[in-house]
Amino acid sequence: MATDPSPLPLPSLAEVIEALAPIRIPADFAAFNWRDGLAAFSLGLLAAVLLSLILRPLFHRTQDPLSRIREDLAALSEKPVQERLLGQAALMTELEVDPPLEPSYREALYRPIGANSLDLDALDQRILAAARSIKTQGKGKAASGLKR
C-alpha cells in the first residue's frame, strides 16, 4: 500500500469564509421594537444610578462643624427666648459639653423666665468655645494618629 507523499493543499481563509452559509436570524429578532427601546432606557437608568453612587463621595460637600454651629446659632438668635434656649441646649448636648447647662438655664427650660434674666449671648459664646475646643482636639488626634 503506497501513500501519496504530497499533502493536500489547504484552502485559504477567504475561501473558507465564502464557503460558510449566511447567518440566519429570525426577522423579529433583527427588528428594533418598543421593548428593545424600553430595555435600553432601563439599562441607561441603571447605569446612571450606579455611576451616581460611585461618584457621590467625590462630589459630596462636607461642612465644617464649627461653621454649621455658627449658622445654627445665628438662626436661633432670631427665635423667641424659649426656642432659642432649647436649641442652644440641643447644641450643647450634641457637643457633649459637661455640664450641659447651668441650673438657671436648665430651670428656664421648664419654667419660662423673663428674657432679661438670662444671658443667651454668653451661652452662644460658650457653645462656640466648646465647638472650637472639640475641633482642635480632633486635629490633635488626627495629628497624633499620623505620628504613629
TAVEN-V716164 format. One record per residue. N is the residue number from 0. RES is the residue in one letter. SS is DSSP state (~ for helix, > for strand, _ for the rest). Layout:
n=[N/N]
res=[RES/RES]
ss=[SS/SS]
This chain:
n=[0/1/2/3/4/5/6/7/8/9/10/11/12/13/14/15/16/17/18/19/20/21/22/23/24/25/26/27/28/29/30/31/32/33/34/35/36/37/38/39/40/41/42/43/44/45/46/47/48/49/50/51/52/53/54/55/56/57/58/59/60/61/62/63/64/65/66/67/68/69/70/71/72/73/74/75/76/77/78/79/80/81/82/83/84/85/86/87/88/89/90/91/92/93/94/95/96/97/98/99/100/101/102/103/104/105/106/107/108/109/110/111/112/113/114/115/116/117/118/119/120/121/122/123/124/125/126/127/128/129/130/131/132/133/134/135/136/137/138/139/140/141/142/143/144/145/146/147]
res=[M/A/T/D/P/S/P/L/P/L/P/S/L/A/E/V/I/E/A/L/A/P/I/R/I/P/A/D/F/A/A/F/N/W/R/D/G/L/A/A/F/S/L/G/L/L/A/A/V/L/L/S/L/I/L/R/P/L/F/H/R/T/Q/D/P/L/S/R/I/R/E/D/L/A/A/L/S/E/K/P/V/Q/E/R/L/L/G/Q/A/A/L/M/T/E/L/E/V/D/P/P/L/E/P/S/Y/R/E/A/L/Y/R/P/I/G/A/N/S/L/D/L/D/A/L/D/Q/R/I/L/A/A/A/R/S/I/K/T/Q/G/K/G/K/A/A/S/G/L/K/R]
ss=[_/_/_/_/_/_/_/_/_/_/_/_/~/~/~/~/~/~/~/_/_/_/_/_/_/_/~/~/~/~/_/_/_/~/~/~/~/~/~/~/~/~/~/~/~/~/~/~/~/~/~/~/~/~/~/~/~/~/~/_/_/_/_/_/~/~/~/~/~/~/~/~/~/~/~/~/_/_/_/_/~/~/~/~/~/~/~/~/~/~/~/~/~/~/~/_/_/_/_/_/_/_/~/~/~/~/~/~/~/~/_/_/_/_/~/~/~/_/_/~/~/~/~/~/~/~/~/~/~/~/~/~/~/~/~/~/~/~/~/~/~/~/~/~/~/~/~/_]
